[in-house]
Amino acid sequence: MGHPTALAALAVALLCAACAQLPAPLDRAFRQPGQKLATFPEAVREEYACAQQKLPWFKVEKLEVWPKRLQPGDELGHRMVYVLCTAGPTDVVTGRLDTRILFRGKPIESSPDKSYDLRPGRWVVDVFVTVPPEAPDGLYALELAFTSSAVRFSQSETFAVEAARK
């Protein structure tokens, strides 16, 4: 039988490794705002056959909001995962990124970034916003729109604001 200290160390190591790779729904509580490089440009270039694409080549792989149902004043998280292939390994695509929250088809919150850099490789971007305490019940959408001379995209994801029932 193995040494108890070695077995305990192995169990702790396995637990830590499992926590580092939590599935998306379980890792939400541990997310921090910001951008993280998930895959280097060379691997993305191979995965998406970028040598055969017109460069720069861009794709949003995932856009999600959580929680999907929340109360006024709660924090809303959103994550975008994107890939970008560029001619050079450190080239960026700079443009305008507009983040909007829509209610009944009209923007109620807007956050423009006039010089946002899309970077080559696969990037995970997490952002958190607080829903206004006076937000009425209803269906909302988080919309991201990016515009540059080389890349354009617009995507949205819905969520619901529901007042606490008394």
C-alpha positions in Angstrom: 0.0 0.0 0.0 1.2 3.6 -0.8 2.5 6.0 1.8 -0.5 8.0 3.3 1.3 11.4 2.7 2.0 10.5 -1.0 -1.6 9.4 -1.5 -2.9 12.7 0.1 -0.7 14.8 -2.1 -1.9 12.8 -5.2 -5.5 13.4 -4.2 -4.9 17.1 -3.7 -3.1 17.3 -7.1 -6.0 15.5 -8.8 -8.5 17.8 -7.2 -6.6 20.9 -8.2 -6.3 19.7 -11.8 -10.0 19.0 -11.9 -10.8 22.5 -10.6 -8.6 24.1 -13.3 -10.8 22.5 -16.0 -14.3 23.0 -14.7 -17.1 23.0 -17.3 -18.4 26.4 -18.2 -21.5 26.4 -16.0 -19.4 25.5 -12.9 -16.5 27.9 -13.5 -18.7 31.0 -13.6 -18.2 31.7 -9.9 -14.5 31.8 -10.4 -14.3 34.1 -13.5 -12.5 37.4 -13.3 -13.1 40.4 -15.7 -10.5 40.7 -18.5 -9.0 39.0 -21.5 -7.2 35.7 -21.4 -5.3 34.0 -24.2 -6.7 30.4 -24.5 -4.9 29.2 -27.7 -1.8 30.5 -29.4 -2.1 31.9 -32.9 -0.1 29.0 -34.5 -2.6 26.4 -33.2 -5.7 28.5 -34.3 -4.0 29.0 -37.7 -3.8 25.2 -38.1 -7.2 24.4 -36.6 -9.0 26.8 -39.0 -6.7 26.4 -42.0 -6.0 30.1 -42.0 -3.5 29.9 -44.8 -6.5 29.3 -47.1 -8.5 32.2 -45.6 -8.6 35.8 -46.6 -6.8 37.5 -43.8 -7.6 38.8 -41.3 -10.1 36.0 -40.6 -12.3 36.3 -37.5 -15.0 34.2 -35.8 -17.0 34.5 -32.5 -17.0 31.0 -31.2 -19.2 31.7 -28.2 -21.2 34.5 -26.6 -23.0 33.8 -23.4 -24.6 35.7 -20.5 -25.2 34.4 -17.0 -27.4 34.2 -15.1 -30.1 34.0 -17.7 -32.7 35.2 -15.1 -31.8 37.8 -12.5 -33.3 40.5 -10.4 -32.9 44.3 -10.7 -29.5 45.3 -9.1 -27.9 41.9 -9.7 -24.6 41.5 -11.6 -24.7 40.1 -15.1 -21.7 38.4 -16.5 -21.0 37.9 -20.2 -18.3 36.0 -22.0 -17.1 36.2 -25.6 -14.7 33.6 -27.0 -13.3 34.5 -30.4 -10.5 33.4 -32.8 -8.6 35.6 -35.1 -6.0 34.8 -37.8 -3.8 37.6 -39.0 -1.0 37.9 -41.5 1.6 38.3 -38.8 1.7 36.5 -35.4 1.4 39.7 -33.4 -0.8 41.8 -35.7 -4.0 43.2 -34.2 -7.3 44.4 -35.7 -8.3 47.7 -34.0 -11.9 49.0 -34.3 -14.9 50.1 -32.4 -16.6 47.7 -30.0 -20.1 48.7 -28.8 -21.6 46.8 -25.9 -25.3 47.6 -25.4 -28.1 46.3 -23.2 -31.4 46.5 -25.1 -34.9 46.6 -23.6 -38.0 46.7 -25.9 -35.6 47.1 -28.8 -34.0 50.3 -27.5 -30.6 50.7 -25.8 -30.8 51.4 -22.1 -27.1 51.0 -21.4 -24.2 51.5 -23.9 -20.5 51.2 -23.5 -18.4 52.1 -26.6 -14.7 51.4 -26.9 -13.4 53.3 -29.9 -10.0 51.5 -30.0 -10.6 47.9 -29.1 -8.0 45.4 -30.2 -8.8 42.0 -31.5 -5.7 39.8 -31.0 -4.6 36.7 -33.0 -5.3 33.3 -31.4 -8.2 32.3 -29.3 -9.2 34.8 -26.6 -11.7 34.5 -23.7 -13.1 37.9 -22.7 -15.2 38.2 -19.5 -17.1 41.3 -18.5 -19.5 42.0 -15.6 -22.2 44.7 -15.4 -24.8 45.6 -12.8 -28.4 45.7 -13.9 -29.9 49.0 -12.7 -32.0 48.6 -9.5 -34.9 50.3 -11.3 -34.8 47.9 -14.3 -38.4 46.8 -15.1 -39.3 43.1 -15.5 -38.9 41.8 -19.0 -36.7 40.3 -21.7 -33.4 42.1 -22.4 -30.6 41.5 -24.9 -26.9 42.1 -24.5 -25.5 43.1 -27.9 -21.9 43.3 -29.0 -21.0 45.0 -32.3 -17.5 45.5 -33.6 -16.6 47.6 -36.6 -13.2 48.1 -38.4 -12.1 48.4 -41.9 -11.2 44.6 -41.9 -13.6 42.9 -39.5 -17.3 43.4 -38.6 -19.6 41.4 -36.4 -22.7 41.9 -34.4 -24.1 39.3 -32.0 -26.6 39.3 -29.1 -27.8 37.0 -26.3 -31.0 37.4 -24.3 -31.6 37.4 -20.5 -34.6 38.1 -18.3 -35.0 40.6 -15.4 -37.6 39.4 -12.9 -38.4 41.3 -9.7 -38.4 39.3 -6.5 -41.9 38.0 -5.7 -43.2 39.0 -2.2 
